[in-house]
Amino acid sequence: MEEQNNQQQTQEEVKPQVEKRTFFSKIRTFFIECKRVFKVTKKPSKEEFKITVKVSAIGIGIIGLIGFIVHIVGVLSGL
């Protein structure tokens, strides 16, 4: 019984102390992470941008078509 109590106490002691972060420290951390991301990213070339626009348009079209088909099926079935 003592061994279980000792194990529980040691497990509790091992848990790291989480310091409470204030609102301003969270905002500061967010901006630091945003700054890091902006340093890593680069402006896409014209060709990359065209491909991204085409793929996005195709995806939006497919999702719209699926929604239209679901709507038509619902109207025709009387739902």
N, CA, C and O atoms as a GROMACS GRO file, in nm:
protein
  316
    1MET      N    1   0.082  -0.119   0.000
    1MET     CA    2   0.000   0.000   0.000
    1MET      C    3   0.087   0.125   0.000
    1MET      O    4   0.057   0.223  -0.069
    2GLU      N    5   0.194   0.121   0.078
    2GLU     CA    6   0.285   0.236   0.082
    2GLU      C    7   0.353   0.256  -0.051
    2GLU      O    8   0.379   0.370  -0.092
    3GLU      N    9   0.384   0.147  -0.121
    3GLU     CA   10   0.449   0.158  -0.250
    3GLU      C   11   0.360   0.231  -0.350
    3GLU      O   12   0.409   0.312  -0.428
    4GLN      N   13   0.230   0.203  -0.348
    4GLN     CA   14   0.137   0.270  -0.439
    4GLN      C   15   0.130   0.419  -0.408
    4GLN      O   16   0.131   0.502  -0.499
    5ASN      N   17   0.125   0.452  -0.279
    5ASN     CA   18   0.122   0.593  -0.240
    5ASN      C   19   0.250   0.664  -0.283
    5ASN      O   20   0.246   0.776  -0.332
    6ASN      N   21   0.364   0.596  -0.264
    6ASN     CA   22   0.491   0.654  -0.306
    6ASN      C   23   0.496   0.674  -0.457
    6ASN      O   24   0.546   0.776  -0.505
    7GLN      N   25   0.444   0.576  -0.533
    7GLN     CA   26   0.443   0.587  -0.679
    7GLN      C   27   0.353   0.702  -0.723
    7GLN      O   28   0.388   0.777  -0.814
    8GLN      N   29   0.237   0.715  -0.658
    8GLN     CA   30   0.146   0.824  -0.692
    8GLN      C   31   0.209   0.959  -0.662
    8GLN      O   32   0.195   1.053  -0.740
    9GLN      N   33   0.278   0.968  -0.550
    9GLN     CA   34   0.342   1.093  -0.514
    9GLN      C   35   0.453   1.128  -0.612
    9GLN      O   36   0.467   1.244  -0.652
   10THR      N   37   0.531   1.029  -0.652
   10THR     CA   38   0.640   1.057  -0.746
   10THR      C   39   0.585   1.093  -0.883
   10THR      O   40   0.643   1.177  -0.951
   11GLN      N   41   0.474   1.032  -0.925
   11GLN     CA   42   0.413   1.066  -1.053
   11GLN      C   43   0.362   1.210  -1.051
   11GLN      O   44   0.374   1.282  -1.149
   12GLU      N   45   0.304   1.251  -0.939
   12GLU     CA   46   0.253   1.387  -0.926
   12GLU      C   47   0.367   1.487  -0.927
   12GLU      O   48   0.354   1.596  -0.982
   13GLU      N   49   0.479   1.450  -0.866
   13GLU     CA   50   0.594   1.539  -0.861
   13GLU      C   51   0.658   1.555  -0.998
   13GLU      O   52   0.717   1.660  -1.027
   14VAL      N   53   0.648   1.452  -1.082
   14VAL     CA   54   0.711   1.454  -1.213
   14VAL      C   55   0.638   1.549  -1.307
   14VAL      O   56   0.700   1.605  -1.398
   15LYS      N   57   0.509   1.570  -1.289
   15LYS     CA   58   0.432   1.657  -1.378
   15LYS      C   59   0.493   1.796  -1.378
   15LYS      O   60   0.517   1.855  -1.273
   16PRO      N   61   0.518   1.849  -1.498
   16PRO     CA   62   0.579   1.982  -1.505
   16PRO      C   63   0.481   2.090  -1.461
   16PRO      O   64   0.360   2.079  -1.482
   17GLN      N   65   0.535   2.191  -1.402
   17GLN     CA   66   0.453   2.303  -1.359
   17GLN      C   67   0.422   2.389  -1.481
   17GLN      O   68   0.513   2.441  -1.546
   18VAL      N   69   0.295   2.404  -1.512
   18VAL     CA   70   0.254   2.484  -1.627
   18VAL      C   71   0.226   2.624  -1.577
   18VAL      O   72   0.137   2.646  -1.495
   19GLU      N   73   0.304   2.718  -1.628
   19GLU     CA   74   0.281   2.855  -1.583
   19GLU      C   75   0.166   2.914  -1.664
   19GLU      O   76   0.150   2.884  -1.782
   20LYS      N   77   0.087   2.995  -1.598
   20LYS     CA   78  -0.027   3.055  -1.664
   20LYS      C   79   0.022   3.166  -1.756
   20LYS      O   80   0.097   3.254  -1.714
   21ARG      N   81  -0.022   3.160  -1.880
   21ARG     CA   82   0.017   3.260  -1.977
   21ARG      C   83  -0.088   3.370  -1.981
   21ARG      O   84  -0.208   3.342  -1.986
   22THR      N   85  -0.043   3.489  -1.979
   22THR     CA   86  -0.137   3.601  -1.983
   22THR      C   87  -0.180   3.625  -2.127
   22THR      O   88  -0.122   3.571  -2.221
   23PHE      N   89  -0.282   3.706  -2.142
   23PHE     CA   90  -0.336   3.740  -2.273
   23PHE      C   91  -0.227   3.804  -2.360
   23PHE      O   92  -0.213   3.770  -2.478
   24PHE      N   93  -0.152   3.895  -2.301
   24PHE     CA   94  -0.049   3.965  -2.378
   24PHE      C   95   0.066   3.873  -2.418
   24PHE      O   96   0.124   3.890  -2.525
   25SER      N   97   0.100   3.777  -2.333
   25SER     CA   98   0.208   3.685  -2.370
   25SER      C   99   0.163   3.593  -2.484
   25SER      O  100   0.244   3.555  -2.568
   26LYS      N  101   0.034   3.558  -2.486
   26LYS     CA  102  -0.019   3.477  -2.596
   26LYS      C  103  -0.015   3.556  -2.726
   26LYS      O  104   0.022   3.502  -2.831
   27ILE      N  105  -0.052   3.682  -2.720
   27ILE     CA  106  -0.051   3.768  -2.839
   27ILE      C  107   0.092   3.784  -2.889
   27ILE      O  108   0.118   3.775  -3.009
   28ARG      N  109   0.185   3.807  -2.798
   28ARG     CA  110   0.326   3.824  -2.834
   28ARG      C  111   0.379   3.698  -2.902
   28ARG      O  112   0.448   3.705  -3.003
   29THR      N  113   0.346   3.582  -2.845
   29THR     CA  114   0.389   3.455  -2.902
   29THR      C  115   0.332   3.437  -3.042
   29THR      O  116   0.400   3.391  -3.133
   30PHE      N  117   0.205   3.474  -3.058
   30PHE     CA  118   0.140   3.462  -3.188
   30PHE      C  119   0.213   3.546  -3.292
   30PHE      O  120   0.239   3.499  -3.403
   31PHE      N  121   0.246   3.670  -3.258
   31PHE     CA  122   0.315   3.757  -3.354
   31PHE      C  123   0.456   3.709  -3.385
   31PHE      O  124   0.503   3.723  -3.498
   32ILE      N  125   0.522   3.652  -3.287
   32ILE     CA  126   0.656   3.597  -3.310
   32ILE      C  127   0.648   3.480  -3.408
   32ILE      O  128   0.731   3.468  -3.498
   33GLU      N  129   0.547   3.394  -3.390
   33GLU     CA  130   0.529   3.282  -3.481
   33GLU      C  131   0.491   3.329  -3.621
   33GLU      O  132   0.538   3.273  -3.720
   34CYS      N  133   0.408   3.432  -3.630
   34CYS     CA  134   0.371   3.488  -3.762
   34CYS      C  135   0.494   3.543  -3.833
   34CYS      O  136   0.511   3.523  -3.953
   35LYS      N  137   0.578   3.612  -3.759
   35LYS     CA  138   0.701   3.669  -3.816
   35LYS      C  139   0.790   3.558  -3.871
   35LYS      O  140   0.848   3.572  -3.978
   36ARG      N  141   0.801   3.449  -3.797
   36ARG     CA  142   0.883   3.336  -3.840
   36ARG      C  143   0.827   3.276  -3.969
   36ARG      O  144   0.903   3.242  -4.060
   37VAL      N  145   0.694   3.262  -3.978
   37VAL     CA  146   0.632   3.206  -4.097
   37VAL      C  147   0.655   3.296  -4.218
   37VAL      O  148   0.685   3.247  -4.327
   38PHE      N  149   0.642   3.427  -4.200
   38PHE     CA  150   0.662   3.520  -4.311
   38PHE      C  151   0.807   3.520  -4.360
   38PHE      O  152   0.832   3.544  -4.478
   39LYS      N  153   0.901   3.492  -4.272
   39LYS     CA  154   1.040   3.483  -4.314
   39LYS      C  155   1.064   3.360  -4.401
   39LYS      O  156   1.145   3.363  -4.493
   40VAL      N  157   0.993   3.251  -4.372
   40VAL     CA  158   1.013   3.125  -4.442
   40VAL      C  159   0.941   3.124  -4.578
   40VAL      O  160   0.992   3.065  -4.674
   41THR      N  161   0.826   3.188  -4.586
   41THR     CA  162   0.748   3.182  -4.710
   41THR      C  163   0.810   3.269  -4.819
   41THR      O  164   0.890   3.359  -4.793
   42LYS      N  165   0.770   3.239  -4.942
   42LYS     CA  166   0.817   3.318  -5.055
   42LYS      C  167   0.699   3.347  -5.147
   42LYS      O  168   0.597   3.277  -5.143
   43LYS      N  169   0.713   3.448  -5.229
   43LYS     CA  170   0.609   3.483  -5.324
   43LYS      C  171   0.612   3.380  -5.437
   43LYS      O  172   0.718   3.348  -5.489
   44PRO      N  173   0.494   3.327  -5.475
   44PRO     CA  174   0.493   3.226  -5.581
   44PRO      C  175   0.522   3.289  -5.717
   44PRO      O  176   0.495   3.407  -5.740
   45SER      N  177   0.577   3.209  -5.805
   45SER     CA  178   0.600   3.256  -5.942
   45SER      C  179   0.465   3.265  -6.013
   45SER      O  180   0.364   3.216  -5.963
   46LYS      N  181   0.464   3.327  -6.132
   46LYS     CA  182   0.340   3.340  -6.207
   46LYS      C  183   0.283   3.203  -6.240
   46LYS      O  184   0.162   3.181  -6.232
   47GLU      N  185   0.370   3.112  -6.278
   47GLU     CA  186   0.326   2.977  -6.315
   47GLU      C  187   0.265   2.904  -6.195
   47GLU      O  188   0.160   2.840  -6.207
   48GLU      N  189   0.331   2.913  -6.081
   48GLU     CA  190   0.277   2.852  -5.959
   48GLU      C  191   0.141   2.909  -5.924
   48GLU      O  192   0.049   2.836  -5.887
   49PHE      N  193   0.128   3.039  -5.936
   49PHE     CA  194   0.002   3.106  -5.904
   49PHE      C  195  -0.109   3.060  -5.998
   49PHE      O  196  -0.221   3.035  -5.954
   50LYS      N  197  -0.080   3.050  -6.128
   50LYS     CA  198  -0.181   3.005  -6.225
   50LYS      C  199  -0.228   2.863  -6.193
   50LYS      O  200  -0.348   2.834  -6.198
   51ILE      N  201  -0.134   2.776  -6.160
   51ILE     CA  202  -0.169   2.637  -6.127
   51ILE      C  203  -0.256   2.633  -6.001
   51ILE      O  204  -0.354   2.559  -5.996
   52THR      N  205  -0.221   2.713  -5.901
   52THR     CA  206  -0.299   2.717  -5.778
   52THR      C  207  -0.441   2.765  -5.804
   52THR      O  208  -0.537   2.710  -5.750
   53VAL      N  209  -0.455   2.868  -5.888
   53VAL     CA  210  -0.587   2.921  -5.922
   53VAL      C  211  -0.669   2.816  -5.996
   53VAL      O  212  -0.787   2.797  -5.967
   54LYS      N  213  -0.607   2.747  -6.092
   54LYS     CA  214  -0.678   2.644  -6.168
   54LYS      C  215  -0.726   2.530  -6.078
   54LYS      O  216  -0.840   2.487  -6.087
   55VAL      N  217  -0.637   2.482  -5.992
   55VAL     CA  218  -0.672   2.371  -5.903
   55VAL      C  219  -0.783   2.412  -5.806
   55VAL      O  220  -0.875   2.335  -5.781
   56SER      N  221  -0.774   2.534  -5.753
   56SER     CA  222  -0.878   2.584  -5.662
   56SER      C  223  -1.011   2.596  -5.734
   56SER      O  224  -1.114   2.559  -5.678
   57ALA      N  225  -1.010   2.648  -5.857
   57ALA     CA  226  -1.134   2.663  -5.933
   57ALA      C  227  -1.197   2.527  -5.964
   57ALA      O  228  -1.319   2.511  -5.955
   58ILE      N  229  -1.114   2.430  -5.998
   58ILE     CA  230  -1.166   2.294  -6.024
   58ILE      C  231  -1.228   2.237  -5.897
   58ILE      O  232  -1.336   2.178  -5.902
   59GLY      N  233  -1.160   2.253  -5.783
   59GLY     CA  234  -1.214   2.203  -5.656
   59GLY      C  235  -1.345   2.269  -5.618
   59GLY      O  236  -1.438   2.201  -5.575
   60ILE      N  237  -1.353   2.401  -5.634
   60ILE     CA  238  -1.478   2.472  -5.603
   60ILE      C  239  -1.589   2.426  -5.696
   60ILE      O  240  -1.703   2.407  -5.654
   61GLY      N  241  -1.555   2.406  -5.826
   61GLY     CA  242  -1.655   2.358  -5.922
   61GLY      C  243  -1.707   2.220  -5.887
   61GLY      O  244  -1.827   2.195  -5.894
   62ILE      N  245  -1.617   2.130  -5.847
   62ILE     CA  246  -1.658   1.994  -5.810
   62ILE      C  247  -1.748   1.997  -5.688
   62ILE      O  248  -1.851   1.929  -5.685
   63ILE      N  249  -1.712   2.074  -5.587
   63ILE     CA  250  -1.794   2.084  -5.465
   63ILE      C  251  -1.931   2.144  -5.498
   63ILE      O  252  -2.033   2.100  -5.446
   64GLY      N  253  -1.932   2.246  -5.586
   64GLY     CA  254  -2.059   2.306  -5.628
   64GLY      C  255  -2.145   2.208  -5.704
   64GLY      O  256  -2.267   2.202  -5.683
   65LEU      N  257  -2.084   2.129  -5.792
   65LEU     CA  258  -2.158   2.029  -5.868
   65LEU      C  259  -2.218   1.923  -5.776
   65LEU      O  260  -2.334   1.882  -5.794
   66ILE      N  261  -2.141   1.879  -5.678
   66ILE     CA  262  -2.193   1.780  -5.583
   66ILE      C  263  -2.311   1.839  -5.506
   66ILE      O  264  -2.413   1.772  -5.487
   67GLY      N  265  -2.299   1.963  -5.462
   67GLY     CA  266  -2.410   2.029  -5.391
   67GLY      C  267  -2.532   2.043  -5.479
   67GLY      O  268  -2.645   2.022  -5.433
   68PHE      N  269  -2.511   2.078  -5.606
   68PHE     CA  270  -2.623   2.091  -5.699
   68PHE      C  271  -2.693   1.958  -5.720
   68PHE      O  272  -2.816   1.952  -5.720
   69ILE      N  273  -2.615   1.851  -5.737
   69ILE     CA  274  -2.673   1.718  -5.756
   69ILE      C  275  -2.753   1.676  -5.632
   69ILE      O  276  -2.863   1.622  -5.645
   70VAL      N  277  -2.698   1.700  -5.514
   70VAL     CA  278  -2.770   1.667  -5.390
   70VAL      C  279  -2.900   1.747  -5.382
   70VAL      O  280  -3.003   1.693  -5.342
   71HIS      N  281  -2.895   1.874  -5.419
   71HIS     CA  282  -3.015   1.958  -5.416
   71HIS      C  283  -3.120   1.907  -5.515
   71HIS      O  284  -3.238   1.897  -5.480
   72ILE      N  285  -3.079   1.874  -5.636
   72ILE     CA  286  -3.172   1.823  -5.736
   72ILE      C  287  -3.233   1.691  -5.691
   72ILE      O  288  -3.354   1.671  -5.706
   73VAL      N  289  -3.153   1.602  -5.637
   73VAL     CA  290  -3.205   1.474  -5.588
   73VAL      C  291  -3.307   1.499  -5.476
   73VAL      O  292  -3.410   1.433  -5.470
   74GLY      N  293  -3.277   1.594  -5.388
   74GLY     CA  294  -3.371   1.627  -5.280
   74GLY      C  295  -3.501   1.684  -5.333
   74GLY      O  296  -3.608   1.648  -5.283
   75VAL      N  297  -3.494   1.770  -5.432
   75VAL     CA  298  -3.614   1.831  -5.490
   75VAL      C  299  -3.698   1.725  -5.562
   75VAL      O  300  -3.820   1.721  -5.547
   76LEU      N  301  -3.632   1.639  -5.639
   76LEU     CA  302  -3.704   1.537  -5.714
   76LEU      C  303  -3.764   1.429  -5.626
   76LEU      O  304  -3.867   1.371  -5.659
   77SER      N  305  -3.699   1.402  -5.513
   77SER     CA  306  -3.752   1.299  -5.423
   77SER      C  307  -3.854   1.356  -5.326
   77SER      O  308  -3.918   1.280  -5.253
   78GLY      N  309  -3.870   1.486  -5.323
   78GLY     CA  310  -3.971   1.547  -5.238
   78GLY      C  311  -3.928   1.567  -5.095
   78GLY      O  312  -4.013   1.578  -5.006
   79LEU      N  313  -3.802   1.572  -5.069
   79LEU     CA  314  -3.754   1.593  -4.931
   79LEU      C  315  -3.761   1.735  -4.897
   79LEU      O  316  -3.725   1.773  -4.786
   0.00000   0.00000   0.00000
